[in-house]
Amino acid sequence: MAVVRAAEAFLVDVAVERVRQDAVQAFQRQETIFVELATDDGATGLGYSYTIGTGGSSVLALLNDHLLPRLIGVDSRRIEWIWRDLFSSTRATMVGAITSLALAAVDTALWDLRCRRQSEPLWRVAGGYQPHVPMYDTEGGWLQLSTDDLVTGAKAAADAGWQGVKVKVGKPSAVEDLERLQAVREAVGPRFALMVDANQSMTCAEAIRRAELFAPLHLGWLEEPLPADDVEGHARLARATGIPIAVGESLYSVAQFREYLQRGAASVVQVDVARVGGITPWLKVAHLAEAFGVDVCPHFLMELHVSLAAAVPNGRFVEHIPQLRAITTRDLSVVDGQAVAPDEPGLGIAWDRNAMDDRRVA
Ligand code: MG
């Protein structure tokens, strides 16, 4: 059988690999919430979730107090049933970030277990569409960087054979944003994909104004222009500009994505496996987006998202922000600008258990 006999959660703090600032926040540290499951037939699964600096201990408490006890004695292969059972048991705190992050830690552990039991990598078990996915760089585009640094970063990405970069916007002056983007566009040429990210910092009127200003730069997308709960504002903006609108990193349920897609308010979906509640809902969002003819370019977590973007036909890009190198023994493989989905059984992340233990805080 495959009945869960042990479930443990723990919290590991991983220092940021570099300063990362956008229009509204800084990445302080990666609070990494792990869940490890063991079944009565000797199989194990290790899943994880994260925050960028706050709430990690709350996620851990929810897991220990409410979610993990429900897993003992359950058939680990019934992932859909388990997800629904945990969701129902936390209905009073759903939909919400803390609960979705906790569900994700359990769900990714269950998928790790499923893949290991099948001796197959995640990208094949979850769909198996493509062995690699184009990668774009965000790490050279942070808001605190100078224009010279942005240009250097973008050129390095282009020289390495990558297909795109993303630059943060949301400077107080729209013209300053424009000048920074113009410098990058000039450096990389007209064919290179250039995306911008406002991190929910604008009003609808300001976003329409800046989109008009940026239009000659042929941007790949404009990401999170407005607060994530302003679906109507995104729909209005999408009607006003030809630049594709990207959203998803701040959405916490499948239904929120459905509303964006139904109302034509999203042209690119950036579903985040941790924030949406795990691989199970991630795949539902990806398939839903496919039905609307929309690509999936997941937010952050490249080490896990590479396998999910590889699993589905509308996986278009993986975002380059390395953040697990301190607690893994192998980097994500990138060949000719393509992120390669790991081919080993499980999630395909080579955890360094000693390094994780050294950084364990709870
Ligand atoms: Mg973003």
Boltz pocket constraint, residues with backbone or C-beta under 6 A from the ligand:
constraints:
  - pocket:
      binder: B
      contacts: [[A, 197], [A, 199], [A, 223], [A, 224], [A, 249], [A, 299]]
      max_distance: 6.0
